[in-house]
Amino acid sequence: MTSTPMLQLALDYISLPKAIVMASLVAPEVDIIEIGTPLCKAAGLDAIRAIREICPDKLILADFKAPDVGGLEATMAFDAGADMMTVIGGATLATVEQALTVARQRGKEMLMELTGVRESEILGRAAEWRQIGVERIVYHREWDAQSAGRKWTESDKITICRLIDMGFKLTVTGGLTMDLLPFFADIPVSVLICGRGIREASDPRAAAHQMRLTINELWSVPTV
């Protein structure tokens, strides 16, 4: 039996008040609340502090996609109340190591974000990250790529499975909807991120609740 992935809500807002309302509404139905990159840029560390205050029992991820000064950005995120932060795939190994060191010292987690890494380079870069102790990767189908017609394919699943085989815990994100969940159901991913599929629903909390039920059902099926 595969383990059930956690559900993560992405707060990709540029308005902190709107993010606070959505987090308050949906928090009971999700495991992780993500301060999306747009919100990190628009509201800074105040966004992390605010969501931490209203959601004290939830894991909070700051999607910094840190490109440099990894130790400093990790310290900033964790001091503000985050449990996790991200480093962008194009960062140097020195940046990754510094962020990872701070995360370990604080008992927190650092995730590599594949945005900007060419598909042909993912496994090579991942091997370097694994060597220095990185444990989590975010496999991301980017917003702009989606707008340009990028679809999830079997090739994505093959890469995700190879990363898991390398020992990584995989977070999957990018236009996830209820209808798309079965596509990933035979893969032992660790986290599934949903943003617009929850935020833009007529009843966001009900949408998150249904997504949680569907995840539980799909990943509870024994694998042969």
N, C-alpha and C positions, 0 to 999 in steps of 0.2 A: 504494500500500500504506500502510495506517495504521500509526503507531508503536504499539508494544506498551505498554500502561499498566503502571506499577509496581504492585506489590501491597503494601499496608500492613496490618499487624496492629495492631488496637486492643486495648490492654491496659486494659480498663475494669473494673479491680478496685478494691477498697478495702484489699486485703492486698498489701503489697509482696513478701513471700516467694512468694506464689502467682504474682505477676506475673513475678518473676525466673525461676521454674521454667518458666513458659510461654514467656518470651522465649528462654531457653536452648534449649528444645526446638524451637521453630519458626523461629528466626532464619535458619538456612540456606536456608529456602524463601521468604523474603520480602525486600523491598527496603527498607522503612521500618517502624520500630517506633514506635508511638504510645503515649506516656504519656497515657492517657485522662483526661478531666476528673475523674472520681471519684478516680482514683489520684493526680492532681496535688493534689487537696484532702486526701486521706487521708495521703499520705506526703510531700508537698511536693517540694522540690528533691532530696531524697535519692533519690526514685524515678528522676529523670533521671540522677543520678550513678551509681546502681547499674546501670541498664540500659546506660549508656555503657560502664561498666567491663567488663561481660560481653559486649557486642556492639560492639566497637571499630570494626568495619568496616561498620556499618549506619547509614543515616540515621535520626536520632531526632527525632520531632516531639513537642513539649510542647503538648498541647491545652488551653492556659490559657483560651481564649475570653476574653481580657483585655477588661474593660469600661472601663477607665480607666488612667491612668498607663502608657500603652503603652510608652514608652521604658524605664521602670524594669522592667516585666514582661518585656520582650524581653531586657534586659540580664541579668536573673536567669536566664531560660531558657538563654541562650547561655553564660553563665558556668558553668552546671551541666553543660553538655555537649550541649545540644540543637542540632540543625541547623536546625530549623524551629519556629515557634510560631504560635498562632492568636489573632486578635482577633475578638471577637463583632460581628456585623453591626450591632447597635444602638449601637456606640461612636461617639463624635463623630469628625469628620474629623481633628481635632487629635490625638486618641489614635491613630488609624490612621497618621497621618504620623509621629508620634514613634516608633512601633514599627517602621515601615518604614525610617526613617532609621537606627536602630540596626542593623537587619538588614543594610542595605546596607554600613554601616561595618564590620560584622563578617564580611561575605561569607556571610551566612546568608539565610534566607527567612522571610517573614511571609505568612500566609494569612488571608484573610477567611473567617469562618465565618458562614453565612447563618441560623443558629439565631436565631429571634425576628424575622426580617424577613418581613413579609407578602409573599405571592406577587406581589401587584399592585405591590409596591414594589421588587422585586429588581433589575429592569433599571435603574431610576432610580438606586438606590444604587450599583449596579455602575458606572454611567457616571461618578459622582463619584469612585469609587475608582480607576477607570482613569485619570482625569485627573491624579491625584497619583502615578501610577506603580505601583499595585498590579498584580501579575501573576498571583496565584493565588487561587482561590476554592474553598471546600469547599461543594459542594451536598449538603445534609444532610436526609435524612428522619429526623426526631427519634424517639427511643425512645418518648416518650409519645404522639406522633402515630401511631406504628406500633401501639401498644397500643389506640388508639382506632379502629383499622381503616384508617388511611391507607395507600393502595397507591401504587405507582409507576404513572404514567400517561403517555400520549403528550404531555400538557401539560408534564410534567417534562422530557421529551426536547427539546421545542421550546425551553424556557427554557435548558437546558444548551447546546444548539447556538447559541443567540443569544449566550450569554456567551462561548462559544469564538470566535464570529465577531467579538466585540468585542476579542479578543486575549488573553483569559484562558486560563490553564492550569487545567483543571478536575479537582478531586478529587471523587469520588462515593462517598457512604456512606449506609447506612441499611438494615439487614437484608439485605445482599448474600449470596446463596447461589450455589451452582453453577448451579442452575436459572434464576436471574435474570440471569446473565452475558450470555446471548444478547440480552437486551432492550437492552443498551447497546453491542452489538458493532459497530454501524454508526456510532458516535460516536467521535471522536478524543479521548477523555478521557485525562488524564495519569496519574491514580492511582485505583485502586479499593481501598477499605478494607473489610476483613472483620474482624469481631469474634467474635460468638457462633458464626458458621458454622464458624470454626476452633477457637475455645476450647472449645466444648461438644461437639466431635466426639469419638468414642471414641478416635480416634488423631489428635490435632491436627496433628502434623507431616505425616502422610499426607494429611490434608484440605487443608493448605496446599499441599502438593506437587501434588495433583490440581487445585487451583484455579489454580496457576501454569501447569500444562500446558494447562488449558482456556483461560486467557487468551491464552497464546501461540498456540494453535490458532485461536481466534476472530478475533484481531486480525491474524493473518498472511494472512487471505483478502484478495486484491486487491479494491479498490472500483472500481466503474465510474465 
